[in-house]
Amino acid sequence: MDVLLAAVLTGLAVGGLVSERNADWPDVLLVVLTTAPVALRQRAPVVTSLVILAALAGWGLLDSAAGDIPVGGVGVLLALFTVAVLRPRWVAAAVFLVALIVTIAFVRMTGGAGWPELSQAALVLIGAWVLGEGTRRWGRRLERAAAESAQAVADERVRIARELHDIVAHHMSVVALQSGLAEYVIDTDLPTARKAIGAVGDASREALLEMRRLLDVLRVDHATDPDYSPQPGLAALDVLVERARSAGLPVEVVVSGPVRPLPPGPDMCAYRVVQESLTNVLKHAGHARARIELEYGESTLTVKVADDGVSPARPVAVTSHGIRGMRERAELYGGVLTAGPARDGGFAVVARLPMPS
């Protein structure tokens, strides 16, 4: 496109020169150099500008009666505009100063020394510079918007990965424990085996339901999907606790302070912390009891999940994927999370989330 533009401008400049008088080759060469370098303006904007300005100065010096700037100075304006778009502000200012000096000198050499002509030339150059600066800022804003959009997509992928991890890890832990119990007692205690198999079915169906809700977020066509159920929060804590109890884990729940609703994000975060912690107890604590404490403070919700497990095979590393995911989730909503061995044995996870007063 720049090559075509340069060819058109050069043709107009040479055609105008030839139609006005009999020009020799230096005249034609200088006129060509005031427009032809536009073809390279995006690759070397500063060099292009200097070549055009040098040719314009030479054109004025060669023949003081040359008349107007070739093609109305479009080559100079395009070069200055491109420098303002592609180069730092101080470089554009330096090129503008050179262009202003050359243009004023050309106007004076060609007989247009009045203030109206000089002012008009200066205003036109300032307009090209300001337009280029505005275009550069607009491009920067588009780049920032694209970067923010890409970051938002990456954050959403991380959130979906955490949600899938929480759902799969919790429900599959229940399925594994209950199916193992059913296999162990099916020949000796049929009612217990049936109860365990029922718990497996309930956990499997709930896992599928939650995964479908989560994956529906990624679908483009929601017009035929009537399921807009919200993500789980502390209101569903009783169901989560009953599921853990049915899996063989004794769970105690203690709530202190005036209970009040949380924003959707922190509410889901608190639920996921409890869910992941109970899953870890089921997987690693052996024969243990769990205690969930919810403390509603003036500006903070404290969620603590502790157990008294003493399994020697229990990992004590606090950098596992589950704990790291809980910590990142809490930090996402302005909270903090700690996890580690408790003083009286077992393991404790404590999350503190800000909440409106």
C-alpha positions as CSV (number, residue, x, y, z in Angstrom):
1,M,0.0,0.0,0.0
2,D,2.8,2.4,0.8
3,V,4.5,1.6,-2.5
4,L,1.3,2.4,-4.4
5,L,0.9,5.6,-2.4
6,A,4.4,6.7,-3.1
7,A,4.0,5.9,-6.8
8,V,0.8,8.0,-7.1
9,L,2.4,11.0,-5.2
10,T,5.6,10.8,-7.3
11,G,3.6,10.7,-10.5
12,L,1.6,13.7,-9.5
13,A,4.7,15.6,-8.4
14,V,6.6,14.9,-11.6
15,G,3.6,15.5,-13.7
16,G,3.0,18.9,-12.1
17,L,6.6,19.9,-12.6
18,V,6.7,18.9,-16.3
19,S,3.4,20.7,-17.0
20,E,4.7,24.0,-15.5
21,R,8.1,24.2,-17.2
22,N,10.9,22.4,-18.9
23,A,12.7,20.7,-16.0
24,D,16.2,19.2,-16.1
25,W,17.2,16.0,-14.3
26,P,18.3,17.6,-10.9
27,D,14.8,19.2,-10.6
28,V,13.1,15.9,-11.4
29,L,15.4,14.0,-9.0
30,L,14.7,16.3,-6.1
31,V,11.0,16.3,-6.7
32,V,11.0,12.5,-6.8
33,L,12.9,12.4,-3.5
34,T,10.2,14.5,-1.8
35,T,7.6,11.8,-2.3
36,A,9.1,8.4,-3.3
37,P,10.7,7.7,0.2
38,V,7.1,7.4,1.5
39,A,7.2,3.8,0.3
40,L,9.7,3.0,3.2
41,R,8.0,5.2,5.9
42,Q,7.0,2.3,8.1
43,R,10.3,0.5,8.0
44,A,12.5,3.6,8.5
45,P,10.3,6.6,9.4
46,V,13.1,8.9,10.7
47,V,15.4,8.2,7.6
48,T,12.4,8.7,5.3
49,S,11.6,12.0,7.0
50,L,15.2,13.3,6.7
51,V,15.5,12.3,3.1
52,I,12.3,14.1,2.2
53,L,13.2,17.2,4.1
54,A,16.7,17.3,2.6
55,A,15.2,17.0,-0.9
56,L,12.8,19.8,-0.1
57,A,15.6,22.0,1.1
58,G,17.6,21.2,-2.0
59,W,14.6,21.9,-4.2
60,G,14.2,25.3,-2.6
61,L,18.0,26.1,-2.9
62,L,18.2,24.9,-6.5
63,D,15.6,27.2,-7.8
64,S,14.2,29.9,-5.6
65,A,11.3,30.4,-8.0
66,A,10.3,26.8,-7.8
67,G,6.9,27.7,-6.4
68,D,4.9,25.6,-4.0
69,I,6.0,22.4,-2.2
70,P,5.6,19.4,-4.5
71,V,2.1,17.8,-4.1
72,G,1.3,20.3,-1.4
73,G,3.8,18.8,1.1
74,V,1.9,15.5,1.5
75,G,5.2,13.6,1.6
76,V,6.5,15.7,4.5
77,L,3.2,15.4,6.4
78,L,3.0,11.6,5.9
79,A,6.6,11.2,7.1
80,L,6.1,13.3,10.2
81,F,2.8,11.5,11.0
82,T,4.6,8.1,10.7
83,V,7.4,9.2,13.0
84,A,4.9,10.4,15.6
85,V,3.1,7.0,15.5
86,L,6.1,4.6,15.5
87,R,8.8,6.5,17.4
88,P,9.1,7.9,20.9
89,R,7.8,11.4,21.6
90,W,11.2,13.0,21.8
91,V,12.2,11.7,18.4
92,A,9.0,13.0,16.9
93,A,9.6,16.4,18.5
94,A,13.1,16.5,17.0
95,V,11.9,15.6,13.5
96,F,9.1,18.1,13.8
97,L,11.6,20.9,14.7
98,V,13.7,20.0,11.6
99,A,10.6,19.9,9.4
100,L,9.4,23.3,10.7
101,I,12.8,24.9,10.0
102,V,13.0,23.4,6.5
103,T,9.4,24.3,5.7
104,I,9.8,27.9,6.9
105,A,13.1,28.3,5.0
106,F,11.4,26.9,1.8
107,V,8.5,29.3,2.2
108,R,10.8,32.3,2.6
109,M,13.1,31.2,-0.3
110,T,10.1,30.8,-2.6
111,G,8.7,34.3,-1.9
112,G,6.0,33.4,0.7
113,A,7.6,35.2,3.6
114,G,4.4,36.7,5.1
115,W,3.1,35.6,8.5
116,P,0.0,34.0,7.1
117,E,2.0,31.6,5.0
118,L,4.4,30.8,7.8
119,S,1.7,30.3,10.4
120,Q,-0.3,28.1,8.0
121,A,2.8,25.9,7.4
122,A,3.5,25.6,11.1
123,L,-0.1,24.7,11.9
124,V,-0.2,22.0,9.2
125,L,2.9,20.4,10.6
126,I,1.6,20.6,14.2
127,G,-1.6,19.0,13.0
128,A,0.3,16.1,11.4
129,W,2.3,15.6,14.6
130,V,-0.7,15.7,16.9
131,L,-2.7,13.3,14.7
132,G,0.3,10.9,14.8
133,E,0.6,11.2,18.6
134,G,-3.1,10.5,19.0
135,T,-2.9,7.4,16.7
136,R,0.0,6.1,18.7
137,R,-1.9,6.5,22.0
138,W,-4.9,4.8,20.5
139,G,-2.7,1.9,19.3
140,R,-1.2,1.6,22.9
141,R,-4.7,1.4,24.3
142,L,-5.6,-1.3,21.9
143,E,-2.5,-3.3,22.9
144,R,-3.3,-2.9,26.6
145,A,-6.9,-4.0,26.0
146,A,-5.7,-7.1,24.1
147,A,-3.2,-7.9,26.8
148,E,-5.9,-7.5,29.5
149,S,-8.2,-9.7,27.5
150,A,-5.6,-12.4,27.1
151,Q,-4.9,-12.3,30.8
152,A,-8.6,-12.5,31.6
153,V,-8.8,-15.6,29.4
154,A,-5.8,-17.2,31.2
155,D,-7.3,-16.4,34.6
156,E,-10.6,-18.0,33.6
157,R,-8.8,-21.1,32.4
158,V,-7.0,-21.3,35.8
159,R,-10.3,-20.9,37.6
160,I,-12.0,-23.6,35.6
161,A,-9.0,-25.9,36.2
162,R,-9.4,-25.3,40.0
163,E,-13.1,-25.9,39.8
164,L,-12.6,-29.2,38.0
165,H,-9.9,-30.3,40.4
166,D,-12.2,-29.5,43.4
167,I,-15.2,-31.3,41.9
168,V,-13.3,-34.4,40.7
169,A,-11.1,-34.8,43.7
170,H,-13.9,-34.5,46.2
171,H,-16.5,-36.7,44.6
172,M,-14.1,-39.3,43.3
173,S,-12.6,-39.6,46.8
174,V,-16.1,-40.4,48.1
175,V,-16.7,-42.8,45.2
176,A,-13.4,-44.7,45.9
177,L,-14.0,-45.0,49.7
178,Q,-17.6,-46.0,49.4
179,S,-17.0,-48.5,46.6
180,G,-14.1,-50.0,48.6
181,L,-16.4,-50.3,51.6
182,A,-19.2,-51.9,49.6
183,E,-16.7,-54.5,48.2
184,Y,-15.4,-55.3,51.6
185,V,-18.8,-55.8,53.4
186,I,-21.0,-57.1,50.5
187,D,-20.8,-60.7,51.7
188,T,-21.2,-60.0,55.4
189,D,-23.3,-56.8,55.7
190,L,-25.6,-56.3,52.8
191,P,-27.4,-53.2,54.2
192,T,-24.1,-51.3,54.7
193,A,-23.0,-52.4,51.2
194,R,-26.3,-51.0,49.7
195,K,-25.9,-47.8,51.6
196,A,-22.3,-47.4,50.3
197,I,-23.4,-48.1,46.8
198,G,-26.2,-45.5,47.1
199,A,-23.6,-43.0,48.3
200,V,-21.5,-43.8,45.2
201,G,-24.4,-43.1,43.0
202,D,-25.3,-39.8,44.7
203,A,-21.7,-38.6,44.6
204,S,-21.4,-39.6,40.9
205,R,-24.6,-37.8,39.9
206,E,-23.6,-34.7,41.8
207,A,-20.2,-34.7,40.2
208,L,-21.7,-34.9,36.8
209,L,-24.2,-32.1,37.6
210,E,-21.5,-29.8,38.8
211,M,-19.2,-30.5,35.9
212,R,-22.0,-29.9,33.5
213,R,-22.7,-26.5,35.1
214,L,-19.1,-25.6,35.0
215,L,-18.5,-26.6,31.4
216,D,-21.7,-24.8,30.3
217,V,-19.8,-21.6,31.0
218,L,-17.6,-22.5,28.0
219,R,-20.5,-23.0,25.6
220,V,-21.5,-20.3,23.2
221,D,-25.0,-21.4,22.6
222,H,-27.0,-21.0,25.8
223,A,-30.3,-20.3,24.2
224,T,-31.6,-23.9,24.5
225,D,-30.0,-24.5,28.0
226,P,-32.5,-23.8,30.8
227,D,-30.0,-24.6,33.6
228,Y,-28.7,-21.4,35.2
229,S,-28.2,-22.7,38.7
230,P,-25.7,-20.7,40.7
231,Q,-22.3,-22.0,41.9
232,P,-22.3,-23.6,45.3
233,G,-21.7,-21.5,48.4
234,L,-21.9,-21.9,52.2
235,A,-25.7,-22.3,51.9
236,A,-24.9,-25.8,50.5
237,L,-22.5,-26.6,53.4
238,D,-25.0,-29.0,55.0
239,V,-25.2,-31.1,51.9
240,L,-21.4,-31.3,51.7
241,V,-21.2,-32.3,55.4
242,E,-23.8,-35.0,55.0
243,R,-22.0,-36.4,52.0
244,A,-18.7,-36.5,54.0
245,R,-20.5,-38.2,56.9
246,S,-22.0,-40.8,54.6
247,A,-18.5,-41.5,53.4
248,G,-17.6,-42.5,57.0
249,L,-16.0,-39.2,58.2
250,P,-17.5,-37.8,61.4
251,V,-17.8,-34.0,60.9
252,E,-18.7,-31.3,63.4
253,V,-19.8,-27.8,62.4
254,V,-19.4,-24.8,64.6
255,V,-20.7,-21.4,63.6
256,S,-20.0,-18.2,65.6
257,G,-20.9,-14.6,65.0
258,P,-23.8,-13.1,63.2
259,V,-24.3,-15.1,60.0
260,R,-24.7,-12.9,56.9
261,P,-24.5,-13.4,53.2
262,L,-21.2,-13.1,51.3
263,P,-20.6,-11.8,47.8
264,P,-20.8,-14.7,45.3
265,G,-17.0,-15.0,44.8
266,P,-15.9,-15.2,48.4
267,D,-18.9,-17.4,49.2
268,M,-17.9,-20.0,46.6
269,C,-14.3,-19.7,47.7
270,A,-15.2,-20.5,51.3
271,Y,-17.3,-23.5,50.1
272,R,-14.4,-24.8,48.0
273,V,-11.9,-24.5,50.9
274,V,-14.2,-26.6,53.1
275,Q,-14.8,-29.1,50.2
276,E,-11.0,-29.5,49.4
277,S,-10.1,-29.8,53.1
278,L,-12.7,-32.5,53.7
279,T,-11.4,-34.3,50.6
280,N,-7.9,-34.2,52.0
281,V,-9.1,-35.6,55.3
282,L,-10.9,-38.5,53.5
283,K,-7.8,-39.2,51.4
284,H,-4.9,-38.8,53.9
285,A,-6.1,-38.7,57.5
286,G,-7.1,-42.3,58.0
287,H,-9.6,-42.8,60.8
288,A,-10.1,-39.3,61.8
289,R,-12.8,-36.7,62.8
290,A,-13.1,-33.3,61.2
291,R,-14.2,-30.0,62.7
292,I,-15.4,-27.1,60.6
293,E,-15.4,-23.7,62.2
294,L,-17.0,-20.6,60.6
295,E,-16.4,-17.4,62.5
296,Y,-18.3,-14.3,61.1
297,G,-16.3,-11.3,62.3
298,E,-17.0,-7.6,61.7
299,S,-15.1,-7.5,58.4
300,T,-13.6,-11.0,58.1
301,L,-14.9,-14.5,57.7
302,T,-12.6,-17.2,59.1
303,V,-13.0,-20.7,57.8
304,K,-11.1,-23.4,59.7
305,V,-11.2,-27.1,58.9
306,A,-9.2,-29.3,61.3
307,D,-8.9,-33.0,61.9
308,D,-7.2,-35.3,64.4
309,G,-5.8,-37.8,61.9
310,V,-2.6,-39.6,62.8
311,S,-2.0,-41.6,59.7
312,P,1.8,-42.0,59.3
313,A,1.5,-42.0,55.5
314,R,-0.1,-38.6,55.5
315,P,1.8,-36.0,53.5
316,V,2.8,-32.9,55.5
317,A,3.8,-30.8,52.5
318,V,1.8,-27.6,52.3
319,T,2.6,-27.0,48.6
320,S,0.4,-29.7,47.1
321,H,-1.8,-28.8,44.2
322,G,-4.9,-28.8,46.3
323,I,-3.5,-26.5,49.0
324,R,-1.8,-24.3,46.5
325,G,-5.1,-24.0,44.6
326,M,-7.0,-23.1,47.8
327,R,-4.4,-20.4,48.7
328,E,-4.5,-18.9,45.3
329,R,-8.3,-18.9,45.3
330,A,-8.3,-17.1,48.7
331,E,-5.8,-14.5,47.5
332,L,-7.9,-13.9,44.4
333,Y,-10.6,-12.5,46.7
334,G,-8.2,-10.6,49.0
335,G,-7.9,-13.3,51.7
336,V,-5.1,-15.4,53.1
337,L,-4.9,-19.1,53.7
338,T,-2.6,-21.2,55.9
339,A,-2.3,-24.9,56.1
340,G,-0.1,-27.2,58.2
341,P,0.1,-29.7,61.1
342,A,-2.0,-28.6,64.1
343,R,-0.6,-28.2,67.6
344,D,-2.7,-31.1,69.1
345,G,-2.0,-33.4,66.1
346,G,-3.8,-33.7,62.8
347,F,-3.9,-31.1,60.2
348,A,-5.6,-27.7,60.0
349,V,-6.5,-25.3,57.1
350,V,-7.4,-21.8,58.0
351,A,-8.7,-19.2,55.5
352,R,-9.6,-15.6,56.3
353,L,-11.7,-13.8,53.7
354,P,-12.8,-10.1,53.7
355,M,-16.5,-9.6,53.9
356,P,-18.8,-6.5,53.9
357,S,-19.7,-5.2,57.3
